Structure formats: structure tokens, C-alpha cells
Amino acid sequence: VFLALLPRQFLDRAGEAFRPHRYLDHAAAGVVVQPKIDGISLALRYENGILTAAWTRSGKSASHIAELVTNIPTVLCRISGELRHEGILEVYGELWSDDFKQSTPAAALRRKQPSGAGLNFTAYGILHSANTPSIAARLHVDETTTIDLLSSLGFAVPDTMLCTSTMQVRVLHAQWSAGALFRSWPTDGIVVKALRHDHQHQLGTTTLAPRWALALKQLGP
């Protein structure tokens, strides 16, 4: 059974040099900014619209993880829309807690009798799809199309803001630093991604991080 692994690369982190311009230089269509949710990476596999597996970044898929996610209200156990009778879809995102502590979902994943109480799942990407003709044309366009697709299927998704200049990204980062942006999630930064998937493919990845995404953290004193 094919189980695509979650991306293992860490996001490149901007230090003193603010560098989202490198994505704008290569991606004429712009970039998107999303919250960098401080949780646990999680992937879900659906077969003919039914949840059949769940696993973490390590690739480990255990029965207690599947049991846990079925008790989380924002995890779909069944997709009743376009995918109801077709193919395989693997979605990834972040598992996070109402108390905004990363330790809470981590502890839940370790329990032999897990509870989904107070946990949430926010989806922001598609790992793999097969035999899904009704959505195939929408899978490889850009980040906003992916987010819209996930939302239309019933997943909770992050706010996704389109920017076409470095200044716009600076403004959003300043708003996040001031606590005025992405307040609905526990965040430890913002993520800047090249908008179009073909541009992401052109930029590629290093052994440590994708070249098409950048994490911007809190500015130092």
C-alpha cells in the first residue's frame, strides 16, 4: 500500500536578512503567507472517501493514531463530496491543541487510550492522489487552489494571503509579531511560499529545506 511520507525537510529560517524577495524574484505570480502552526505534523489517507490511515512525520502509522484522529471533530472520517466514490487522497497538515501548547498533541499521540478532546487538525497540503479524476486538474495549480479544494472537501484550512511584493510580506510579518495576525492558531512564525506549484518545482529543495518556502520567526530585540 502506498503511503507517501510527510515532507521531512525543515523550513529555511530567515535570520537577520529578510529574504522573501528571492521567491518573488523567481515567482512572478507572487507568494502566499500562512500561519506557521506550532503543532505536530500529521497525514491522513482516504480511500474512496473513507479515512483508512493516519501517520506522523516519522512515517509511523499506528492503530492508536488512527483511533485518536477519529475522535477529533476537525478530522473528516468520511469525505462526502467529490471523492465519495473515487480513488486515494492523502492530505497533510498540523495537529494542534486548544491550549496552544505543542506538548498536548504530542502527549495525546503517545497515549495507548488516546482522546481527541481539545485537539484540532488544520490541513494545508496534498501529499498524493490516485484515480481522482474529478479533482485531478485542481491538484497541481497553486497554493490557493489547493487550499480552496481542501476547504470545499470539508477540511479546516489556514488563512492564506497572497502577496506580490516584499513590502506586503514585511507588513504581515510585523502584524503577526504584534499579535494582530493569525490569532486563531498557536503560531511560532509565518510561512512564505511560492504561489505556483510549477515555480515550486523549478526552485526545488536542498537536503535540509525546500527552496520555495521560508519561515519567518519573531524578530529579536
Secondary structure, 3 states (H helix, E strand, C coil): CCCCCCCCCCCEECCCCCCCHHHHHHCCCCEEEEEEECCEEEEEEEECCEEEEEEECCCCCCHHHHHHHCCCCCCCCECCCCCCCCCEEEEEEEEEECCCCCHHHHHHHHCCCCCCCCEEEEEEEEEEEECCCCCHHHCCCEHHHHHHHHHHCCCCCCCCEEECCHHHHHHHHHHHHCCCCCCCCCEEEEEEEECEHHHHHHHCECCCCECCEEEECCCCC
